[in-house]
Amino acid sequence: MAISLAKGQRVSLDKALTMAMVGLGWDVNTYDGGYDFDLDAAAFLLGDNGKVLNDESFIFYNNLESRDGSVRHTGDNLTGAGDGDDEVIVINLAKVPQEVKKIAITVTIHDAVNRKQNFGQVSNAYVRVAKMANENDFDGESVLRFDLVEDFSVETAIVVCEIYRNGSDWKFNAVGSGFQGGLEALCHNFGVNV
């Protein structure tokens, strides 16, 4: 059974967890704005200074895999329709380069300003980490879950969680920190050239 975390909680990941699936899911509240909600997951591979090592260390719908293959986005879900994980990021913790100290997992709303959308219109948002038996095991064994229960009424981007090194171990931090300014604001925050 998965451990359920609250905002700000940190937990060590099992040393046996080498292939991690980070699944993100959400529902859209009743909304009549004429547009689908296109939420986008991303991963920022960060060095000691909290910034990306280079622009290719930003994994998202237009750059689906890190150069070394350690982090892979499985593709963009344009509507979030259906049950379960809407977008998935796969992390091979054994392959993550030593200079990567932290992996920030984020979610943004595509074209939020023009579509007049924000995270206050989203409900049942969560992130879960599952232990994968192999590269193709997209169900995995859920090990932890963080439900985003906060009302982000003006935010268009959220740093959902961080997976970070603690000595030779990996830990998970349930962040749940909102940003205004969407993906561009996150890119500036993490040092990606936009």
Salt bridges, closest charged atoms under 4 A:
GLU56 OE1 - ARG67 NH2 2.65
ASP85 OD2 - ARG128 NH2 2.88
GLU87 OE1 - HIS73 NE2 3.05
ASP111 OD2 - ARG115 NE 3.96
ASP147 OD1 - ARG145 NE 2.94
GLU150 OE1 - LYS7 NZ 2.79
GLU162 OE2 - LYS102 NZ 3.78
ASP169 OD1 - LYS15 NZ 2.17
GLU184 OE2 - HIS188 NE2 3.48
